[in-house]
């Protein structure tokens, strides 16, 4: 009987771990405060984490990244439930919530660390990103050419603690009021069907 309960406990834990499994997606689309805030409103997204990716410097910090010398872009890791939201939908959110036609710039923020990147971790994700770009081009969604990089993820470095949930924790910040909140509001109005009914 003792061995039965041990096996039962083991199987239950395996099943729980499997059911609770989350996927991850990575994007860079300007200031990570803005991008993080947008994705955290998407139904099926558990959390969005600010960080750095796309460059060569190991374990970069914010001061290094904003010099533009690390090669990294301000990026986010999106932790999501694939049963509730697909990678393809997240890619649509990405392209629908920033301007992918401005090279090394997003709104008032300029520099290579603010460039647009859609990262992939598999050939399937790469195909989805490229197919989305092709659809946007064919539909002439943007007046100017899309300059978003399609780049294989090498490593993602989580940003300093004070960058996490910055928009939520600093609502009175001038940049948040002037840039982040309008960007989030624009997304919410454009894609109401993708928004969480209640913030988790």
Residue pairs with C-beta under 8 A, 6 or more apart in sequence:
22 46
22 79
22 80
22 81
22 82
23 79
23 80
23 81
23 82
23 87
24 77
24 78
24 79
24 80
24 121
25 77
25 78
25 80
25 87
25 90
25 91
25 119
25 125
26 53
26 75
26 76
26 77
26 78
26 119
26 121
26 153
26 156
27 35
27 39
27 75
27 76
27 78
27 90
27 94
27 117
27 118
27 119
28 35
28 53
28 54
28 73
28 74
28 75
28 76
28 115
28 116
28 117
28 119
29 35
29 94
29 97
29 98
29 100
29 106
29 116
29 117
30 74
30 98
30 105
30 106
30 107
30 109
30 114
30 116
31 74
31 106
31 107
31 109
31 114
31 175
31 179
31 180
32 50
32 51
32 74
32 75
32 76
32 159
32 163
33 50
33 163
33 166
33 167
33 175
33 176
33 180
34 98
34 106
34 167
34 179
34 180
34 183
34 184
35 48
35 74
35 75
35 76
35 97
35 98
36 48
36 49
36 50
36 76
36 164
36 165
36 166
36 167
37 48
37 166
37 167
37 168
37 180
37 183
37 184
38 93
38 97
38 183
38 184
38 187
39 45
39 48
39 76
39 78
39 90
39 93
40 47
40 48
40 165
40 168
40 199
41 184
41 187
41 188
41 195
41 196
41 199
42 80
42 85
42 89
42 90
42 93
42 194
42 195
42 196
43 84
43 85
43 194
43 195
43 196
43 197
44 80
44 81
44 83
44 84
44 85
44 89
45 78
45 79
45 80
45 81
45 85
45 90
45 196
46 79
46 80
46 81
46 200
47 78
47 79
48 76
48 77
48 78
48 79
49 76
49 77
49 79
49 158
49 159
49 164
50 74
50 75
50 76
50 158
50 159
50 163
50 164
50 166
51 75
51 76
51 77
51 156
51 157
51 158
51 159
52 60
52 65
52 70
52 72
52 73
52 74
52 75
52 156
52 157
52 159
53 72
53 73
53 75
53 117
53 119
53 153
53 154
53 155
53 156
53 157
54 71
54 72
54 73
54 75
54 115
54 117
54 119
54 149
54 151
54 154
55 65
55 70
55 71
55 72
55 73
56 70
56 71
56 72
57 64
57 65
57 69
57 70
57 71
57 72
59 157
60 70
60 72
60 157
61 160
62 159
62 160
62 163
64 70
65 72
65 74
65 113
66 111
66 113
68 111
68 112
68 113
70 113
71 112
72 113
72 157
73 112
73 113
73 114
73 115
73 117
74 113
74 114
74 159
75 117
75 119
75 156
77 156
77 158
78 90
80 90
85 194
87 125
87 128
88 128
88 132
89 194
91 118
91 128
91 129
91 132
92 132
93 187
93 191
93 194
94 118
95 118
95 132
95 133
95 136
95 148
96 187
96 190
96 191
97 183
97 186
97 187
98 106
98 116
98 183
99 106
99 107
99 116
99 142
100 116
100 142
100 146
100 147
100 148
101 142
101 143
101 144
101 145
101 146
101 147
102 116
102 144
102 147
103 115
103 147
104 110
104 111
104 112
104 114
104 115
105 111
105 114
105 115
106 114
106 116
107 179
107 183
108 179
115 147
115 149
116 147
116 148
116 149
117 148
117 149
117 150
117 151
118 129
118 148
118 149
118 150
118 151
119 151
119 152
119 153
120 126
120 128
120 129
120 150
120 151
120 152
120 153
121 152
121 153
126 150
126 152
129 150
130 150
133 146
133 148
133 150
136 142
136 146
137 146
166 173
166 176
167 176
167 180
167 181
167 184
170 176
171 177
171 181
188 195
